[in-house]
Amino acid sequence: MPSFNFKDTFKSLKNSKDNKNVNYLINFGLAEFGSALDMLAAAELTHNKKLKKGYFNHAIDEFRHAEMFFDLAKKYSKDLSYN
């Protein structure tokens, strides 16, 4: 079980009135996207077919995670009021 609890970190998003949490989501998304690119590079560099497939599948998961964070950032940025 990871020691970092994402649920507690992001449960205040719904009531947030600033873009600090949206920025966190964007940064998490960028980190995941970068990890996906690293995995694609690793897949390209290895000659082991089993390892190549594992790296590629990991890259796909990282891209999904990035998309999840970007979608959440978009959702919560639309909810912010700029009065």
Secondary structure, DSSP 8 states (H G I E B T S, - for coil): --S--HHHHHTTGGG--SSHHHHHHHHHHHHHHHHHHHHHHHHHH---HHHHHHHHHHHHHHHHHHHHHHHHHHHHHHH----
